[in-house]
């Protein structure tokens, strides 16, 4: 089994530090928007967020529920796929 690389340990990060690190990479929701599969965000919005021209909307209702439901989704993914999910 391959080991995933930790690019930035987030356990002790403040929310602001996490947001700064998040801007440096592409996450799952970013990938969906870049591919045109996110009806709430366009590829150009992702680009503008990454270069710091606009703020990411991490306080939206969808972002809130995404954060709240992370553990539930991870458990269900593990149950359905048989793959382990680790929280780093």
Chimera marker file (.cmm) of the C-alpha trace (Angstrom):
<marker_set name="trace">
<marker id="1" x="0.000" y="0.000" z="0.000" r="1" g="1" b="0" radius="0.5"/>
<marker id="2" x="1.396" y="3.399" z="-0.919" r="1" g="1" b="0" radius="0.5"/>
<marker id="3" x="1.802" y="6.125" z="1.656" r="1" g="1" b="0" radius="0.5"/>
<marker id="4" x="0.398" y="9.569" z="0.939" r="1" g="1" b="0" radius="0.5"/>
<marker id="5" x="2.712" y="12.528" z="1.277" r="1" g="1" b="0" radius="0.5"/>
<marker id="6" x="1.939" y="15.164" z="3.881" r="1" g="1" b="0" radius="0.5"/>
<marker id="7" x="2.720" y="18.493" z="2.268" r="1" g="1" b="0" radius="0.5"/>
<marker id="8" x="1.827" y="20.558" z="5.325" r="1" g="1" b="0" radius="0.5"/>
<marker id="9" x="1.000" y="19.151" z="8.762" r="1" g="1" b="0" radius="0.5"/>
<marker id="10" x="-2.267" y="20.851" z="9.734" r="1" g="1" b="0" radius="0.5"/>
<marker id="11" x="-2.918" y="19.453" z="13.205" r="1" g="1" b="0" radius="0.5"/>
<marker id="12" x="-1.487" y="22.462" z="15.055" r="1" g="1" b="0" radius="0.5"/>
<marker id="13" x="-2.338" y="25.116" z="12.428" r="1" g="1" b="0" radius="0.5"/>
<marker id="14" x="-4.637" y="28.020" z="13.053" r="1" g="1" b="0" radius="0.5"/>
<marker id="15" x="-7.530" y="28.486" z="10.640" r="1" g="1" b="0" radius="0.5"/>
<marker id="16" x="-5.719" y="31.403" z="8.944" r="1" g="1" b="0" radius="0.5"/>
<marker id="17" x="-2.534" y="29.335" z="8.516" r="1" g="1" b="0" radius="0.5"/>
<marker id="18" x="-4.611" y="26.507" z="7.054" r="1" g="1" b="0" radius="0.5"/>
<marker id="19" x="-6.212" y="28.894" z="4.563" r="1" g="1" b="0" radius="0.5"/>
<marker id="20" x="-2.777" y="30.156" z="3.464" r="1" g="1" b="0" radius="0.5"/>
<marker id="21" x="-1.525" y="26.586" z="2.936" r="1" g="1" b="0" radius="0.5"/>
<marker id="22" x="-4.730" y="25.622" z="1.142" r="1" g="1" b="0" radius="0.5"/>
<marker id="23" x="-4.075" y="28.348" z="-1.412" r="1" g="1" b="0" radius="0.5"/>
<marker id="24" x="-0.821" y="26.599" z="-2.441" r="1" g="1" b="0" radius="0.5"/>
<marker id="25" x="-2.464" y="23.465" z="-3.831" r="1" g="1" b="0" radius="0.5"/>
<marker id="26" x="-5.477" y="21.955" z="-5.532" r="1" g="1" b="0" radius="0.5"/>
<marker id="27" x="-8.043" y="20.157" z="-3.397" r="1" g="1" b="0" radius="0.5"/>
<marker id="28" x="-10.978" y="18.001" z="-4.414" r="1" g="1" b="0" radius="0.5"/>
<marker id="29" x="-13.454" y="20.864" z="-4.649" r="1" g="1" b="0" radius="0.5"/>
<marker id="30" x="-10.888" y="22.892" z="-6.620" r="1" g="1" b="0" radius="0.5"/>
<marker id="31" x="-10.434" y="20.017" z="-9.067" r="1" g="1" b="0" radius="0.5"/>
<marker id="32" x="-14.177" y="19.748" z="-9.648" r="1" g="1" b="0" radius="0.5"/>
<marker id="33" x="-14.403" y="23.493" z="-10.337" r="1" g="1" b="0" radius="0.5"/>
<marker id="34" x="-11.390" y="23.418" z="-12.669" r="1" g="1" b="0" radius="0.5"/>
<marker id="35" x="-13.062" y="20.639" z="-14.657" r="1" g="1" b="0" radius="0.5"/>
<marker id="36" x="-16.296" y="22.643" z="-14.860" r="1" g="1" b="0" radius="0.5"/>
<marker id="37" x="-18.183" y="20.208" z="-12.613" r="1" g="1" b="0" radius="0.5"/>
<marker id="38" x="-18.936" y="22.648" z="-9.782" r="1" g="1" b="0" radius="0.5"/>
<marker id="39" x="-22.030" y="24.760" z="-10.396" r="1" g="1" b="0" radius="0.5"/>
<marker id="40" x="-21.041" y="27.201" z="-7.634" r="1" g="1" b="0" radius="0.5"/>
<marker id="41" x="-17.467" y="27.968" z="-8.710" r="1" g="1" b="0" radius="0.5"/>
<marker id="42" x="-15.777" y="28.480" z="-12.058" r="1" g="1" b="0" radius="0.5"/>
<marker id="43" x="-12.220" y="27.585" z="-13.083" r="1" g="1" b="0" radius="0.5"/>
<marker id="44" x="-11.347" y="31.306" z="-13.191" r="1" g="1" b="0" radius="0.5"/>
<marker id="45" x="-12.568" y="31.733" z="-9.599" r="1" g="1" b="0" radius="0.5"/>
<marker id="46" x="-10.213" y="28.948" z="-8.493" r="1" g="1" b="0" radius="0.5"/>
<marker id="47" x="-7.342" y="30.652" z="-10.320" r="1" g="1" b="0" radius="0.5"/>
<marker id="48" x="-8.142" y="34.052" z="-8.790" r="1" g="1" b="0" radius="0.5"/>
<marker id="49" x="-8.294" y="32.492" z="-5.306" r="1" g="1" b="0" radius="0.5"/>
<marker id="50" x="-4.955" y="30.725" z="-5.758" r="1" g="1" b="0" radius="0.5"/>
<marker id="51" x="-3.162" y="33.906" z="-6.826" r="1" g="1" b="0" radius="0.5"/>
<marker id="52" x="-4.772" y="35.873" z="-3.995" r="1" g="1" b="0" radius="0.5"/>
<marker id="53" x="-6.893" y="38.201" z="-6.143" r="1" g="1" b="0" radius="0.5"/>
<marker id="54" x="-10.137" y="37.137" z="-4.430" r="1" g="1" b="0" radius="0.5"/>
<marker id="55" x="-10.904" y="35.466" z="-1.130" r="1" g="1" b="0" radius="0.5"/>
<marker id="56" x="-12.039" y="31.858" z="-1.038" r="1" g="1" b="0" radius="0.5"/>
<marker id="57" x="-15.581" y="31.489" z="0.272" r="1" g="1" b="0" radius="0.5"/>
<marker id="58" x="-14.874" y="28.974" z="3.033" r="1" g="1" b="0" radius="0.5"/>
<marker id="59" x="-17.676" y="30.411" z="5.156" r="1" g="1" b="0" radius="0.5"/>
<marker id="60" x="-20.467" y="29.338" z="2.794" r="1" g="1" b="0" radius="0.5"/>
<marker id="61" x="-23.226" y="27.016" z="3.920" r="1" g="1" b="0" radius="0.5"/>
<marker id="62" x="-21.829" y="24.259" z="1.685" r="1" g="1" b="0" radius="0.5"/>
<marker id="63" x="-18.330" y="24.705" z="3.152" r="1" g="1" b="0" radius="0.5"/>
<marker id="64" x="-19.740" y="24.591" z="6.690" r="1" g="1" b="0" radius="0.5"/>
<marker id="65" x="-21.616" y="21.329" z="6.092" r="1" g="1" b="0" radius="0.5"/>
<marker id="66" x="-18.702" y="19.852" z="4.197" r="1" g="1" b="0" radius="0.5"/>
<marker id="67" x="-16.518" y="20.407" z="7.248" r="1" g="1" b="0" radius="0.5"/>
<marker id="68" x="-19.148" y="19.102" z="9.702" r="1" g="1" b="0" radius="0.5"/>
<marker id="69" x="-19.758" y="15.947" z="7.649" r="1" g="1" b="0" radius="0.5"/>
<marker id="70" x="-16.116" y="15.052" z="6.857" r="1" g="1" b="0" radius="0.5"/>
<marker id="71" x="-15.972" y="12.203" z="9.378" r="1" g="1" b="0" radius="0.5"/>
<marker id="72" x="-19.346" y="10.784" z="8.306" r="1" g="1" b="0" radius="0.5"/>
<marker id="73" x="-18.326" y="10.818" z="4.639" r="1" g="1" b="0" radius="0.5"/>
<marker id="74" x="-14.944" y="9.245" z="5.440" r="1" g="1" b="0" radius="0.5"/>
<marker id="75" x="-16.581" y="6.423" z="7.423" r="1" g="1" b="0" radius="0.5"/>
<marker id="76" x="-19.118" y="5.754" z="4.673" r="1" g="1" b="0" radius="0.5"/>
<marker id="77" x="-16.393" y="5.765" z="2.001" r="1" g="1" b="0" radius="0.5"/>
<marker id="78" x="-14.413" y="3.260" z="4.058" r="1" g="1" b="0" radius="0.5"/>
<marker id="79" x="-17.483" y="1.077" z="4.572" r="1" g="1" b="0" radius="0.5"/>
<marker id="80" x="-18.383" y="1.052" z="0.865" r="1" g="1" b="0" radius="0.5"/>
<marker id="81" x="-14.871" y="0.624" z="-0.541" r="1" g="1" b="0" radius="0.5"/>
<marker id="82" x="-13.101" y="-1.351" z="2.178" r="1" g="1" b="0" radius="0.5"/>
<marker id="83" x="-10.289" y="1.223" z="2.078" r="1" g="1" b="0" radius="0.5"/>
<marker id="84" x="-8.953" y="2.793" z="5.230" r="1" g="1" b="0" radius="0.5"/>
<marker id="85" x="-9.247" y="6.530" z="5.736" r="1" g="1" b="0" radius="0.5"/>
<marker id="86" x="-6.783" y="8.312" z="7.966" r="1" g="1" b="0" radius="0.5"/>
<marker id="87" x="-7.257" y="11.777" z="9.391" r="1" g="1" b="0" radius="0.5"/>
<marker id="88" x="-3.986" y="13.674" z="9.299" r="1" g="1" b="0" radius="0.5"/>
<link id1="1" id2="2" r="1" g="1" b="0" radius="0.2"/>
<link id1="2" id2="3" r="1" g="1" b="0" radius="0.2"/>
<link id1="3" id2="4" r="1" g="1" b="0" radius="0.2"/>
<link id1="4" id2="5" r="1" g="1" b="0" radius="0.2"/>
<link id1="5" id2="6" r="1" g="1" b="0" radius="0.2"/>
<link id1="6" id2="7" r="1" g="1" b="0" radius="0.2"/>
<link id1="7" id2="8" r="1" g="1" b="0" radius="0.2"/>
<link id1="8" id2="9" r="1" g="1" b="0" radius="0.2"/>
<link id1="9" id2="10" r="1" g="1" b="0" radius="0.2"/>
<link id1="10" id2="11" r="1" g="1" b="0" radius="0.2"/>
<link id1="11" id2="12" r="1" g="1" b="0" radius="0.2"/>
<link id1="12" id2="13" r="1" g="1" b="0" radius="0.2"/>
<link id1="13" id2="14" r="1" g="1" b="0" radius="0.2"/>
<link id1="14" id2="15" r="1" g="1" b="0" radius="0.2"/>
<link id1="15" id2="16" r="1" g="1" b="0" radius="0.2"/>
<link id1="16" id2="17" r="1" g="1" b="0" radius="0.2"/>
<link id1="17" id2="18" r="1" g="1" b="0" radius="0.2"/>
<link id1="18" id2="19" r="1" g="1" b="0" radius="0.2"/>
<link id1="19" id2="20" r="1" g="1" b="0" radius="0.2"/>
<link id1="20" id2="21" r="1" g="1" b="0" radius="0.2"/>
<link id1="21" id2="22" r="1" g="1" b="0" radius="0.2"/>
<link id1="22" id2="23" r="1" g="1" b="0" radius="0.2"/>
<link id1="23" id2="24" r="1" g="1" b="0" radius="0.2"/>
<link id1="24" id2="25" r="1" g="1" b="0" radius="0.2"/>
<link id1="25" id2="26" r="1" g="1" b="0" radius="0.2"/>
<link id1="26" id2="27" r="1" g="1" b="0" radius="0.2"/>
<link id1="27" id2="28" r="1" g="1" b="0" radius="0.2"/>
<link id1="28" id2="29" r="1" g="1" b="0" radius="0.2"/>
<link id1="29" id2="30" r="1" g="1" b="0" radius="0.2"/>
<link id1="30" id2="31" r="1" g="1" b="0" radius="0.2"/>
<link id1="31" id2="32" r="1" g="1" b="0" radius="0.2"/>
<link id1="32" id2="33" r="1" g="1" b="0" radius="0.2"/>
<link id1="33" id2="34" r="1" g="1" b="0" radius="0.2"/>
<link id1="34" id2="35" r="1" g="1" b="0" radius="0.2"/>
<link id1="35" id2="36" r="1" g="1" b="0" radius="0.2"/>
<link id1="36" id2="37" r="1" g="1" b="0" radius="0.2"/>
<link id1="37" id2="38" r="1" g="1" b="0" radius="0.2"/>
<link id1="38" id2="39" r="1" g="1" b="0" radius="0.2"/>
<link id1="39" id2="40" r="1" g="1" b="0" radius="0.2"/>
<link id1="40" id2="41" r="1" g="1" b="0" radius="0.2"/>
<link id1="41" id2="42" r="1" g="1" b="0" radius="0.2"/>
<link id1="42" id2="43" r="1" g="1" b="0" radius="0.2"/>
<link id1="43" id2="44" r="1" g="1" b="0" radius="0.2"/>
<link id1="44" id2="45" r="1" g="1" b="0" radius="0.2"/>
<link id1="45" id2="46" r="1" g="1" b="0" radius="0.2"/>
<link id1="46" id2="47" r="1" g="1" b="0" radius="0.2"/>
<link id1="47" id2="48" r="1" g="1" b="0" radius="0.2"/>
<link id1="48" id2="49" r="1" g="1" b="0" radius="0.2"/>
<link id1="49" id2="50" r="1" g="1" b="0" radius="0.2"/>
<link id1="50" id2="51" r="1" g="1" b="0" radius="0.2"/>
<link id1="51" id2="52" r="1" g="1" b="0" radius="0.2"/>
<link id1="52" id2="53" r="1" g="1" b="0" radius="0.2"/>
<link id1="53" id2="54" r="1" g="1" b="0" radius="0.2"/>
<link id1="54" id2="55" r="1" g="1" b="0" radius="0.2"/>
<link id1="55" id2="56" r="1" g="1" b="0" radius="0.2"/>
<link id1="56" id2="57" r="1" g="1" b="0" radius="0.2"/>
<link id1="57" id2="58" r="1" g="1" b="0" radius="0.2"/>
<link id1="58" id2="59" r="1" g="1" b="0" radius="0.2"/>
<link id1="59" id2="60" r="1" g="1" b="0" radius="0.2"/>
<link id1="60" id2="61" r="1" g="1" b="0" radius="0.2"/>
<link id1="61" id2="62" r="1" g="1" b="0" radius="0.2"/>
<link id1="62" id2="63" r="1" g="1" b="0" radius="0.2"/>
<link id1="63" id2="64" r="1" g="1" b="0" radius="0.2"/>
<link id1="64" id2="65" r="1" g="1" b="0" radius="0.2"/>
<link id1="65" id2="66" r="1" g="1" b="0" radius="0.2"/>
<link id1="66" id2="67" r="1" g="1" b="0" radius="0.2"/>
<link id1="67" id2="68" r="1" g="1" b="0" radius="0.2"/>
<link id1="68" id2="69" r="1" g="1" b="0" radius="0.2"/>
<link id1="69" id2="70" r="1" g="1" b="0" radius="0.2"/>
<link id1="70" id2="71" r="1" g="1" b="0" radius="0.2"/>
<link id1="71" id2="72" r="1" g="1" b="0" radius="0.2"/>
<link id1="72" id2="73" r="1" g="1" b="0" radius="0.2"/>
<link id1="73" id2="74" r="1" g="1" b="0" radius="0.2"/>
<link id1="74" id2="75" r="1" g="1" b="0" radius="0.2"/>
<link id1="75" id2="76" r="1" g="1" b="0" radius="0.2"/>
<link id1="76" id2="77" r="1" g="1" b="0" radius="0.2"/>
<link id1="77" id2="78" r="1" g="1" b="0" radius="0.2"/>
<link id1="78" id2="79" r="1" g="1" b="0" radius="0.2"/>
<link id1="79" id2="80" r="1" g="1" b="0" radius="0.2"/>
<link id1="80" id2="81" r="1" g="1" b="0" radius="0.2"/>
<link id1="81" id2="82" r="1" g="1" b="0" radius="0.2"/>
<link id1="82" id2="83" r="1" g="1" b="0" radius="0.2"/>
<link id1="83" id2="84" r="1" g="1" b="0" radius="0.2"/>
<link id1="84" id2="85" r="1" g="1" b="0" radius="0.2"/>
<link id1="85" id2="86" r="1" g="1" b="0" radius="0.2"/>
<link id1="86" id2="87" r="1" g="1" b="0" radius="0.2"/>
<link id1="87" id2="88" r="1" g="1" b="0" radius="0.2"/>
</marker_set>
